[in-house]
Amino acid sequence: MSAQLEGRDPSTLPPLGFIAIDITFHRPRGDPWNPETWPFPLIRVQAEGSTEAEVVRKGSYDPGFLDRFVEAGKRLVEQGCVGIITSCGFLIMAQHELAARLPVPVSTSSLLQLPSIFAFLPPSKKVAVITYDDSRLGEEHFQQVGIPWTSVYVRSPPAGGPLRRVIADGGKYVHAEIAAELSGVAKQLLEDHSDIGAILLECTQMCVCAEEIQASVGPGVPVYDAYTNACWFYSGLVRRRPLAWGPPDT
């Protein structure tokens, strides 16, 4: 939570907009679709007709697909949102198009944090990206933010595992199973690569497991995700004097 928003009544703050894929599955607190995840109001729409397969495809998006996201974003703007986030890290491929066509700031992906993460790290370190599908998240996604493919390690949980069963097949959500699966991926990455300096979670549904993931690798490895991205994004959209500062000096 942004320090400047702590202790404030969320109903006094302007809303952030959220565009989700047009699919339905369980979204617990910690998932960006769940309004209880955020320390500020959230208004949500789905991009009608969009599918998981379309979003995680390789390469650029079709114009019709992008049009559906623009239309959804305009509906959020009409409802008064001050900025817009989206529901999948793969949508970094739509960042420039949506930012150009919508009248409020847009942050499509947790991957947008990568340049800042690398700035925090020693030059010898790389970033491990845990993604929904490592067969589809490729070099073109990292090119959107100027990050060389050789600077990251990308890995995903298996297609038949707990996380992907929930999203792709509407399977039962069991937090402990998903947290254990993602923690195992993170631990194996660090065992395989000693030069990892940070972990970035691409998939928005991974936010809810960030604490367990960090505990599995140790406190010296920062973990970033869609939640850290959106909280930073919102903190610049809506500036509030932190309550701990008290009134301005006279």
Backbone as CSV, one residue per row, in Angstrom:
resi,resn,N_x,N_y,N_z,CA_x,CA_y,CA_z,C_x,C_y,C_z
1,MET,0.839,-1.197,0.000,0.000,0.000,0.000,0.870,1.242,0.000
2,SER,0.498,2.213,-0.797,1.228,3.466,-0.805,1.124,4.138,0.556
3,ALA,2.264,4.618,1.070,2.266,5.237,2.398,1.344,6.438,2.458
4,GLN,1.224,7.164,1.341,0.402,8.365,1.353,-1.085,8.049,1.430
5,LEU,-1.484,6.786,1.181,-2.895,6.419,1.232,-3.269,5.698,2.511
6,GLU,-2.291,5.316,3.327,-2.585,4.573,4.546,-3.504,5.383,5.464
7,GLY,-4.521,4.710,5.984,-5.436,5.326,6.920,-6.540,6.143,6.275
8,ARG,-6.529,6.266,4.969,-7.557,7.064,4.302,-8.765,6.201,3.953
9,ASP,-9.904,6.825,3.929,-11.129,6.166,3.505,-11.077,5.993,1.993
10,PRO,-11.031,4.735,1.482,-10.923,4.547,0.033,-12.028,5.237,-0.764
11,SER,-13.194,5.411,-0.139,-14.311,6.014,-0.870,-14.053,7.477,-1.214
12,THR,-13.037,8.088,-0.599,-12.714,9.486,-0.899,-11.722,9.615,-2.042
13,LEU,-11.251,8.480,-2.560,-10.241,8.500,-3.608,-10.877,8.211,-4.971
14,PRO,-10.330,8.761,-6.052,-10.848,8.449,-7.391,-10.458,7.025,-7.783
15,PRO,-11.238,6.390,-8.653,-11.003,4.979,-8.963,-9.938,4.754,-10.023
16,LEU,-9.315,3.588,-9.918,-8.473,3.062,-10.986,-9.336,2.137,-11.839
17,GLY,-9.109,2.134,-13.145,-9.849,1.256,-14.041,-9.077,-0.019,-14.332
18,PHE,-9.807,-1.096,-14.563,-9.177,-2.399,-14.812,-9.896,-3.100,-15.953
19,ILE,-9.141,-3.425,-17.023,-9.697,-4.178,-18.142,-9.252,-5.629,-18.024
20,ALA,-10.202,-6.528,-17.963,-9.903,-7.954,-17.847,-10.260,-8.686,-19.134
21,ILE,-9.666,-9.852,-19.300,-10.033,-10.742,-20.389,-11.447,-11.256,-20.134
22,ASP,-12.139,-11.598,-21.170,-13.533,-12.040,-21.083,-13.625,-13.526,-20.718
23,ILE,-13.087,-13.865,-19.537,-13.202,-15.223,-19.005,-13.517,-15.121,-17.517
24,THR,-14.078,-16.178,-16.978,-14.512,-16.169,-15.579,-13.876,-17.340,-14.832
25,PHE,-13.242,-17.045,-13.718,-12.712,-18.065,-12.817,-12.572,-17.426,-11.443
26,HIS,-12.251,-18.223,-10.428,-12.179,-17.704,-9.062,-11.039,-16.706,-8.920
27,ARG,-11.341,-15.545,-8.350,-10.346,-14.493,-8.159,-10.375,-14.058,-6.688
28,PRO,-9.469,-14.593,-5.875,-9.460,-14.286,-4.443,-8.916,-12.894,-4.167
29,ARG,-9.005,-12.444,-2.921,-8.335,-11.216,-2.528,-6.841,-11.352,-2.835
30,GLY,-6.288,-10.334,-3.468,-4.919,-10.398,-3.956,-4.875,-10.470,-5.465
31,ASP,-5.949,-10.969,-6.069,-6.079,-10.939,-7.522,-6.540,-9.540,-7.924
32,PRO,-5.941,-8.937,-8.952,-6.309,-7.565,-9.322,-7.777,-7.364,-9.672
33,TRP,-8.502,-8.401,-10.093,-9.919,-8.248,-10.415,-10.765,-8.033,-9.171
34,ASN,-10.279,-8.485,-8.028,-11.040,-8.395,-6.784,-10.869,-6.999,-6.186
35,PRO,-11.942,-6.237,-6.039,-11.805,-4.872,-5.507,-11.190,-4.820,-4.114
36,GLU,-11.322,-5.909,-3.338,-10.753,-5.922,-1.987,-9.233,-6.014,-1.999
37,THR,-8.649,-6.204,-3.161,-7.192,-6.260,-3.281,-6.554,-4.899,-3.047
38,TRP,-7.270,-3.825,-3.371,-6.630,-2.521,-3.515,-6.946,-1.539,-2.381
39,PRO,-6.016,-0.614,-2.084,-6.269,0.434,-1.084,-6.948,1.653,-1.683
40,PHE,-7.534,1.475,-2.882,-8.248,2.557,-3.564,-9.414,1.921,-4.327
41,PRO,-10.389,2.710,-4.756,-11.520,2.135,-5.492,-11.082,1.584,-6.851
42,LEU,-11.757,0.526,-7.263,-11.485,-0.097,-8.559,-12.787,-0.248,-9.324
43,ILE,-12.771,0.149,-10.596,-13.913,-0.128,-11.466,-13.429,-1.048,-12.579
44,ARG,-14.259,-2.029,-12.936,-13.799,-3.129,-13.779,-14.709,-3.328,-14.984
45,VAL,-14.092,-3.674,-16.096,-14.851,-4.123,-17.263,-14.075,-5.273,-17.899
46,GLN,-14.773,-6.057,-18.693,-14.118,-7.080,-19.492,-14.097,-6.630,-20.955
47,ALA,-13.017,-6.956,-21.633,-12.932,-6.687,-23.068,-13.723,-7.789,-23.768
48,GLU,-14.917,-7.467,-24.174,-15.851,-8.484,-24.658,-15.283,-9.244,-25.849
49,GLY,-15.358,-10.563,-25.757,-14.900,-11.416,-26.836,-13.429,-11.784,-26.786
50,SER,-12.673,-11.218,-25.850,-11.257,-11.561,-25.749,-11.100,-12.897,-25.034
51,THR,-10.076,-13.646,-25.407,-9.852,-14.966,-24.824,-8.424,-15.089,-24.310
52,GLU,-8.229,-16.067,-23.441,-6.888,-16.340,-22.906,-5.921,-16.671,-24.030
53,ALA,-6.369,-17.457,-25.008,-5.500,-17.851,-26.116,-5.061,-16.644,-26.947
54,GLU,-5.970,-15.679,-27.159,-5.625,-14.472,-27.917,-4.581,-13.639,-27.178
55,VAL,-4.757,-13.505,-25.871,-3.899,-12.613,-25.098,-2.472,-13.130,-25.021
56,VAL,-2.292,-14.448,-24.860,-0.954,-14.996,-24.681,-0.340,-15.486,-25.993
57,ARG,-0.892,-15.077,-27.109,-0.333,-15.456,-28.402,1.025,-14.794,-28.606
58,LYS,1.832,-15.354,-29.463,3.091,-14.731,-29.828,2.848,-13.627,-30.863
59,GLY,3.707,-12.616,-30.829,3.626,-11.563,-31.830,2.612,-10.494,-31.502
60,SER,2.369,-9.614,-32.465,1.476,-8.478,-32.265,0.016,-8.921,-32.303
61,TYR,-0.857,-8.067,-31.758,-2.283,-8.364,-31.702,-2.997,-7.882,-32.968
62,ASP,-4.105,-8.549,-33.260,-4.946,-8.140,-34.380,-5.628,-6.800,-34.055
63,PRO,-5.889,-5.977,-35.072,-6.556,-4.689,-34.826,-7.892,-4.838,-34.109
64,GLY,-8.671,-5.857,-34.448,-9.957,-6.044,-33.792,-9.814,-6.332,-32.310
65,PHE,-8.803,-7.085,-31.945,-8.533,-7.377,-30.534,-8.207,-6.086,-29.791
66,LEU,-7.337,-5.268,-30.359,-6.979,-4.007,-29.724,-8.172,-3.065,-29.632
67,ASP,-9.012,-3.069,-30.657,-10.209,-2.223,-30.634,-11.108,-2.568,-29.455
68,ARG,-11.220,-3.837,-29.128,-12.070,-4.245,-27.999,-11.512,-3.721,-26.682
69,PHE,-10.201,-3.690,-26.549,-9.597,-3.151,-25.328,-9.747,-1.626,-25.272
70,VAL,-9.624,-0.981,-26.398,-9.828,0.479,-26.430,-11.262,0.813,-26.051
71,GLU,-12.228,0.068,-26.598,-13.636,0.305,-26.279,-13.882,0.110,-24.792
72,ALA,-13.294,-0.947,-24.219,-13.452,-1.190,-22.780,-12.825,-0.060,-21.975
73,GLY,-11.656,0.422,-22.420,-11.008,1.521,-21.714,-11.832,2.794,-21.751
74,LYS,-12.471,3.059,-22.874,-13.306,4.258,-22.965,-14.499,4.167,-22.017
75,ARG,-15.034,2.961,-21.834,-16.133,2.809,-20.871,-15.659,3.128,-19.454
76,LEU,-14.435,2.737,-19.130,-13.889,3.043,-17.804,-13.672,4.544,-17.632
77,VAL,-13.187,5.192,-18.674,-12.974,6.640,-18.608,-14.295,7.359,-18.379
78,GLU,-15.343,6.899,-19.041,-16.663,7.502,-18.855,-17.145,7.373,-17.411
79,GLN,-16.676,6.346,-16.716,-17.054,6.141,-15.315,-16.144,6.880,-14.343
80,GLY,-15.140,7.590,-14.871,-14.344,8.467,-14.023,-13.014,7.930,-13.548
81,CYS,-12.484,6.897,-14.184,-11.198,6.376,-13.725,-10.077,7.366,-14.046
82,VAL,-9.027,7.348,-13.212,-7.899,8.254,-13.412,-6.755,7.587,-14.166
83,GLY,-6.815,6.290,-14.319,-5.815,5.520,-15.036,-6.346,4.117,-15.238
84,ILE,-5.657,3.325,-16.057,-6.154,1.989,-16.408,-5.019,0.976,-16.331
85,ILE,-5.316,-0.170,-15.720,-4.426,-1.323,-15.755,-5.150,-2.455,-16.478
86,THR,-4.419,-3.506,-16.825,-5.038,-4.648,-17.491,-4.688,-5.935,-16.760
87,SER,-5.219,-7.035,-17.269,-5.234,-8.270,-16.492,-4.201,-9.307,-16.890
88,CYS,-3.229,-8.966,-17.723,-2.270,-9.985,-18.153,-0.970,-9.329,-18.553
89,GLY,0.150,-9.870,-18.069,1.439,-9.309,-18.407,1.758,-9.350,-19.885
90,PHE,1.174,-10.302,-20.612,1.391,-10.394,-22.049,0.888,-9.151,-22.785
91,LEU,-0.029,-8.424,-22.154,-0.596,-7.245,-22.792,0.383,-6.085,-22.889
92,ILE,1.614,-6.301,-22.483,2.646,-5.304,-22.771,2.733,-5.061,-24.274
93,MET,2.315,-6.060,-25.080,2.317,-5.894,-26.536,1.267,-4.878,-26.988
94,ALA,0.350,-4.517,-26.094,-0.676,-3.516,-26.413,-0.401,-2.175,-25.743
95,GLN,0.687,-2.064,-24.985,0.940,-0.865,-24.196,0.955,0.403,-25.040
96,HIS,1.735,0.426,-26.084,1.895,1.662,-26.856,0.594,2.044,-27.569
97,GLU,-0.107,1.049,-28.081,-1.369,1.315,-28.776,-2.422,1.861,-27.817
98,LEU,-2.584,1.221,-26.660,-3.606,1.667,-25.712,-3.247,3.032,-25.122
99,ALA,-1.977,3.252,-24.833,-1.564,4.549,-24.292,-1.828,5.667,-25.293
100,ALA,-1.695,5.357,-26.579,-1.917,6.369,-27.613,-3.393,6.646,-27.852
101,ARG,-4.244,5.660,-27.606,-5.648,5.793,-27.995,-6.586,6.085,-26.826
102,LEU,-6.100,6.043,-25.599,-6.959,6.319,-24.443,-6.537,7.619,-23.773
103,PRO,-7.488,8.370,-23.219,-7.196,9.708,-22.716,-6.660,9.762,-21.282
104,VAL,-6.450,8.601,-20.654,-5.853,8.566,-19.315,-4.622,7.667,-19.371
105,PRO,-3.703,7.789,-18.404,-2.520,6.927,-18.410,-2.891,5.438,-18.329
106,VAL,-2.081,4.614,-18.960,-2.333,3.176,-19.040,-1.077,2.426,-18.621
107,SER,-1.262,1.393,-17.812,-0.167,0.493,-17.446,-0.660,-0.934,-17.656
108,THR,-0.223,-1.560,-18.736,-0.803,-2.830,-19.141,-0.190,-4.049,-18.471
109,SER,1.029,-3.931,-17.927,1.770,-5.149,-17.603,2.748,-4.956,-16.457
110,SER,2.908,-5.989,-15.653,3.940,-5.965,-14.618,5.332,-5.872,-15.222
111,LEU,5.488,-6.275,-16.485,6.793,-6.217,-17.144,7.291,-4.786,-17.323
112,LEU,6.400,-3.809,-17.215,6.817,-2.410,-17.321,7.760,-2.008,-16.188
113,GLN,7.830,-2.797,-15.133,8.730,-2.502,-14.020,10.177,-2.893,-14.294
114,LEU,10.413,-3.664,-15.353,11.744,-4.230,-15.571,12.866,-3.188,-15.641
115,PRO,12.709,-2.074,-16.382,13.817,-1.111,-16.406,14.192,-0.599,-15.007
116,SER,13.204,-0.358,-14.170,13.500,0.109,-12.806,14.155,-0.986,-11.978
117,ILE,13.685,-2.220,-12.124,14.272,-3.326,-11.365,15.746,-3.481,-11.717
118,PHE,16.058,-3.444,-13.013,17.457,-3.564,-13.403,18.284,-2.396,-12.877
119,ALA,17.700,-1.211,-12.790,18.433,-0.064,-12.251,18.786,-0.256,-10.780
120,PHE,17.966,-1.045,-10.054,18.224,-1.304,-8.643,19.349,-2.327,-8.438
121,LEU,19.585,-3.178,-9.423,20.455,-4.336,-9.263,21.892,-4.057,-9.703
122,PRO,22.858,-4.825,-9.190,24.213,-4.764,-9.735,24.208,-5.185,-11.208
123,PRO,25.119,-4.681,-12.017,25.132,-5.015,-13.446,25.267,-6.504,-13.737
124,SER,25.800,-7.262,-12.795,26.015,-8.697,-13.012,24.756,-9.532,-12.808
125,LYS,23.681,-8.921,-12.304,22.491,-9.682,-11.959,21.454,-9.684,-13.087
126,LYS,20.663,-10.749,-13.108,19.559,-10.878,-14.053,18.242,-10.996,-13.279
127,VAL,17.145,-10.923,-14.017,15.816,-11.023,-13.400,15.143,-12.307,-13.866
128,ALA,14.592,-13.040,-12.912,13.804,-14.230,-13.230,12.344,-13.820,-13.393
129,VAL,11.761,-14.140,-14.523,10.358,-13.825,-14.794,9.562,-15.131,-14.747
130,ILE,8.642,-15.212,-13.806,7.752,-16.370,-13.735,6.477,-15.998,-14.470
131,THR,6.176,-16.736,-15.505,5.087,-16.387,-16.407,4.029,-17.477,-16.453
132,TYR,2.910,-17.125,-17.015,1.818,-18.087,-17.203,2.209,-19.177,-18.192
133,ASP,2.951,-18.807,-19.255,3.293,-19.772,-20.304,4.628,-19.380,-20.921
134,ASP,5.696,-20.085,-20.550,7.026,-19.716,-21.037,7.268,-20.111,-22.493
135,SER,6.343,-20.843,-23.096,6.483,-21.137,-24.516,5.987,-19.981,-25.380
136,ARG,5.305,-19.016,-24.753,4.725,-17.898,-25.505,5.300,-16.535,-25.120
137,LEU,5.799,-16.401,-23.888,6.411,-15.129,-23.500,7.827,-15.105,-24.056
138,GLY,8.079,-14.217,-25.016,9.346,-14.262,-25.727,10.036,-12.924,-25.848
139,GLU,11.043,-12.912,-26.674,11.906,-11.748,-26.823,11.129,-10.484,-27.186
140,GLU,10.074,-10.635,-28.004,9.337,-9.448,-28.455,8.655,-8.725,-27.299
141,HIS,8.279,-9.455,-26.238,7.635,-8.816,-25.088,8.630,-7.926,-24.340
142,PHE,9.862,-8.388,-24.210,10.865,-7.622,-23.481,11.401,-6.464,-24.314
143,GLN,11.335,-6.589,-25.618,11.732,-5.485,-26.483,10.854,-4.263,-26.276
144,GLN,9.618,-4.456,-25.821,8.704,-3.327,-25.610,9.217,-2.355,-24.561
145,VAL,10.065,-2.840,-23.655,10.633,-1.969,-22.616,12.157,-1.911,-22.709
146,GLY,12.708,-2.339,-23.850,14.137,-2.197,-24.084,15.026,-3.116,-23.272
147,ILE,14.497,-4.261,-22.847,15.270,-5.198,-22.048,15.762,-6.341,-22.937
148,PRO,17.066,-6.582,-22.994,17.572,-7.675,-23.823,17.080,-9.040,-23.316
149,TRP,16.796,-9.901,-24.266,16.340,-11.263,-23.941,17.362,-11.999,-23.082
150,THR,18.644,-11.677,-23.268,19.707,-12.357,-22.528,19.809,-11.894,-21.074
151,SER,19.014,-10.890,-20.684,19.075,-10.362,-19.316,18.059,-11.006,-18.383
152,VAL,17.211,-11.875,-18.924,16.149,-12.469,-18.116,16.154,-13.991,-18.263
153,TYR,15.647,-14.627,-17.233,15.323,-16.052,-17.279,13.807,-16.163,-17.186
154,VAL,13.199,-16.916,-18.067,11.739,-17.020,-18.112,11.333,-18.464,-17.876
155,ARG,10.388,-18.644,-16.961,9.909,-20.001,-16.682,8.461,-19.942,-16.208
156,SER,7.720,-21.000,-16.475,6.316,-21.071,-16.059,6.039,-22.382,-15.345
157,PRO,4.941,-22.420,-14.586,4.477,-23.706,-14.058,3.947,-24.550,-15.212
158,PRO,3.812,-25.855,-15.013,3.378,-26.725,-16.114,1.939,-26.481,-16.538
159,ALA,1.649,-26.833,-17.783,0.311,-26.608,-18.333,-0.766,-27.316,-17.531
160,GLY,-0.469,-28.451,-16.978,-1.486,-29.181,-16.230,-1.498,-28.899,-14.749
161,GLY,-0.730,-27.885,-14.322,-0.622,-27.588,-12.895,-1.794,-26.795,-12.353
162,PRO,-1.805,-26.583,-11.029,-2.949,-25.931,-10.372,-3.289,-24.547,-10.911
163,LEU,-2.281,-23.702,-11.170,-2.583,-22.340,-11.626,-3.236,-22.351,-12.992
164,ARG,-2.649,-23.044,-13.920,-3.167,-23.010,-15.286,-4.481,-23.778,-15.410
165,ARG,-4.714,-24.739,-14.551,-6.019,-25.413,-14.559,-7.120,-24.441,-14.163
166,VAL,-6.858,-23.591,-13.174,-7.864,-22.621,-12.728,-8.182,-21.631,-13.841
167,ILE,-7.151,-21.090,-14.485,-7.361,-20.023,-15.474,-7.905,-20.572,-16.787
168,ALA,-7.277,-21.624,-17.298,-7.646,-22.118,-18.626,-8.871,-23.013,-18.605
169,ASP,-9.050,-23.747,-17.510,-10.108,-24.759,-17.480,-11.186,-24.508,-16.434
170,GLY,-11.033,-23.420,-15.658,-12.021,-23.143,-14.623,-12.002,-24.142,-13.487
171,GLY,-10.830,-24.714,-13.228,-10.711,-25.701,-12.155,-10.847,-25.086,-10.780
172,LYS,-10.892,-25.936,-9.768,-11.051,-25.469,-8.391,-9.809,-24.725,-7.933
173,TYR,-10.023,-23.595,-7.276,-8.919,-22.798,-6.751,-8.537,-23.314,-5.365
174,VAL,-7.276,-23.722,-5.211,-6.739,-24.130,-3.917,-5.445,-23.348,-3.707
175,HIS,-5.503,-22.368,-2.830,-4.369,-21.455,-2.675,-3.081,-22.192,-2.339
176,ALA,-3.126,-23.110,-1.408,-1.904,-23.793,-0.977,-1.230,-24.513,-2.135
177,GLU,-2.019,-25.098,-3.022,-1.446,-25.827,-4.155,-0.765,-24.871,-5.129
178,ILE,-1.414,-23.742,-5.421,-0.839,-22.784,-6.363,0.409,-22.132,-5.768
179,ALA,0.357,-21.773,-4.490,1.512,-21.156,-3.836,2.695,-22.116,-3.822
180,ALA,2.442,-23.380,-3.546,3.525,-24.368,-3.530,4.111,-24.558,-4.929
181,GLU,3.244,-24.567,-5.928,3.707,-24.729,-7.303,4.607,-23.562,-7.710
182,LEU,4.169,-22.328,-7.469,4.942,-21.159,-7.864,6.217,-21.020,-7.041
183,SER,6.149,-21.364,-5.768,7.351,-21.327,-4.930,8.379,-22.326,-5.424
184,GLY,7.904,-23.480,-5.879,8.813,-24.473,-6.431,9.503,-23.988,-7.696
185,VAL,8.749,-23.282,-8.557,9.342,-22.706,-9.769,10.426,-21.696,-9.392
186,ALA,10.132,-20.842,-8.411,11.088,-19.821,-7.998,12.350,-20.442,-7.409
187,LYS,12.192,-21.427,-6.559,13.350,-22.076,-5.940,14.224,-22.745,-6.993
188,GLN,13.590,-23.403,-7.947,14.364,-24.088,-8.988,15.122,-23.098,-9.856
189,LEU,14.504,-21.959,-10.139,15.193,-20.921,-10.907,16.475,-20.478,-10.205
190,LEU,16.387,-20.246,-8.903,17.573,-19.791,-8.173,18.611,-20.894,-8.040
191,GLU,18.171,-22.134,-7.982,19.133,-23.234,-7.964,19.849,-23.368,-9.300
192,ASP,19.137,-23.085,-10.372,19.717,-23.208,-11.714,20.592,-22.027,-12.100
193,HIS,20.302,-20.840,-11.520,20.993,-19.620,-11.945,21.392,-18.808,-10.716
194,SER,22.670,-18.752,-10.433,23.153,-18.054,-9.238,23.177,-16.541,-9.403
195,ASP,22.961,-16.048,-10.625,23.040,-14.606,-10.868,21.683,-13.920,-10.874
196,ILE,20.660,-14.552,-10.340,19.337,-13.920,-10.257,19.320,-12.923,-9.102
197,GLY,18.920,-11.691,-9.410,18.866,-10.658,-8.383,17.467,-10.274,-7.952
198,ALA,16.459,-10.644,-8.748,15.072,-10.303,-8.428,14.148,-11.225,-9.204
199,ILE,12.920,-11.301,-8.735,11.883,-12.100,-9.395,10.742,-11.177,-9.787
200,LEU,10.244,-11.346,-10.999,9.077,-10.610,-11.466,8.000,-11.612,-11.862
201,LEU,6.805,-11.435,-11.345,5.678,-12.304,-11.656,4.876,-11.674,-12.780
202,GLU,4.858,-12.322,-13.926,4.147,-11.772,-15.082,2.641,-11.834,-14.937
203,CYS,2.136,-12.964,-14.466,0.699,-13.238,-14.445,0.030,-12.539,-13.261
204,THR,-1.074,-11.859,-13.521,-1.749,-11.140,-12.445,-2.250,-12.069,-11.345
205,GLN,-2.587,-13.301,-11.690,-3.095,-14.223,-10.685,-2.017,-14.720,-9.726
206,MET,-0.763,-14.359,-9.974,0.331,-14.776,-9.099,0.520,-13.842,-7.913
207,CYS,-0.071,-12.642,-7.958,0.135,-11.665,-6.884,-0.187,-12.232,-5.505
208,VAL,-1.242,-12.998,-5.435,-1.727,-13.502,-4.159,-0.734,-14.453,-3.508
209,CYS,0.231,-14.954,-4.279,1.227,-15.897,-3.758,2.598,-15.259,-3.574
210,ALA,2.711,-13.955,-3.715,4.019,-13.299,-3.681,4.734,-13.508,-2.354
211,GLU,4.010,-13.492,-1.251,4.660,-13.670,0.048,5.278,-15.053,0.161
212,GLU,4.531,-16.071,-0.254,5.065,-17.432,-0.190,6.258,-17.611,-1.131
213,ILE,6.184,-16.988,-2.300,7.293,-17.088,-3.250,8.553,-16.475,-2.657
214,GLN,8.428,-15.285,-2.071,9.603,-14.656,-1.491,10.141,-15.461,-0.313
215,ALA,9.261,-16.005,0.506,9.703,-16.819,1.644,10.484,-18.039,1.169
216,SER,10.136,-18.563,0.013,10.793,-19.776,-0.486,12.211,-19.512,-0.984
217,VAL,12.506,-18.255,-1.374,13.830,-17.940,-1.915,14.661,-17.080,-0.972
218,GLY,14.048,-16.504,0.045,14.778,-15.694,1.005,14.557,-14.211,0.807
219,PRO,14.709,-13.419,1.872,14.389,-11.992,1.825,15.327,-11.167,0.973
220,GLY,16.478,-11.707,0.590,17.415,-10.938,-0.217,17.039,-10.832,-1.676
221,VAL,15.944,-11.509,-2.077,15.505,-11.490,-3.470,14.159,-10.771,-3.550
222,PRO,14.115,-9.536,-4.044,12.833,-8.831,-4.130,11.908,-9.491,-5.149
223,VAL,10.619,-9.394,-4.862,9.594,-9.981,-5.734,8.631,-8.875,-6.146
224,TYR,8.480,-8.690,-7.453,7.590,-7.670,-7.998,6.497,-8.345,-8.818
225,ASP,5.362,-7.649,-8.936,4.227,-8.249,-9.643,3.261,-7.154,-10.079
226,ALA,2.077,-7.549,-10.507,1.082,-6.573,-10.959,0.610,-5.677,-9.818
227,TYR,0.627,-6.188,-8.586,0.203,-5.374,-7.447,1.212,-4.252,-7.181
228,THR,2.506,-4.584,-7.135,3.506,-3.535,-6.900,3.474,-2.513,-8.028
229,ASN,3.246,-2.983,-9.246,3.196,-2.068,-10.398,2.021,-1.107,-10.290
230,ALA,0.832,-1.634,-10.009,-0.356,-0.788,-9.981,-0.345,0.181,-8.799
231,CYS,0.189,-0.258,-7.657,0.251,0.653,-6.513,1.192,1.820,-6.798
232,TRP,2.331,1.536,-7.430,3.241,2.617,-7.824,2.573,3.521,-8.854
233,PHE,1.918,2.927,-9.841,1.232,3.668,-10.899,0.189,4.608,-10.298
234,TYR,-0.645,4.087,-9.412,-1.714,4.889,-8.811,-1.135,5.987,-7.918
235,SER,-0.019,5.716,-7.243,0.534,6.698,-6.306,0.934,7.991,-7.002
236,GLY,1.234,7.920,-8.300,1.528,9.133,-9.045,0.297,9.781,-9.642
237,LEU,-0.741,8.967,-9.894,-1.984,9.499,-10.446,-2.758,10.303,-9.415
238,VAL,-2.674,9.889,-8.162,-3.458,10.513,-7.085,-2.517,10.823,-5.928
239,ARG,-2.034,12.057,-5.872,-1.151,12.456,-4.795,-1.961,12.943,-3.605
240,ARG,-1.660,12.387,-2.454,-2.273,12.804,-1.202,-1.177,12.979,-0.164
241,ARG,-1.225,14.064,0.573,-0.246,14.277,1.627,-0.401,13.172,2.674
242,PRO,0.674,12.423,2.987,0.547,11.356,3.990,0.027,11.899,5.315
243,LEU,-0.903,11.168,5.931,-1.491,11.624,7.182,-0.436,11.771,8.268
244,ALA,0.619,10.942,8.208,1.671,11.005,9.226,2.452,12.326,9.183
245,TRP,2.387,13.026,8.045,3.068,14.321,7.967,2.338,15.405,8.751
246,GLY,1.060,15.200,8.991,0.272,16.253,9.620,0.064,17.409,8.661
247,PRO,-0.449,18.531,9.181,-0.687,19.703,8.300,0.633,20.339,7.897
248,PRO,0.642,21.081,6.787,1.864,21.777,6.368,2.339,22.762,7.445
249,ASP,3.644,22.935,7.504,4.191,23.921,8.419,3.751,25.333,8.001
250,THR,3.540,26.148,8.980,3.148,27.534,8.698,4.291,28.490,8.966
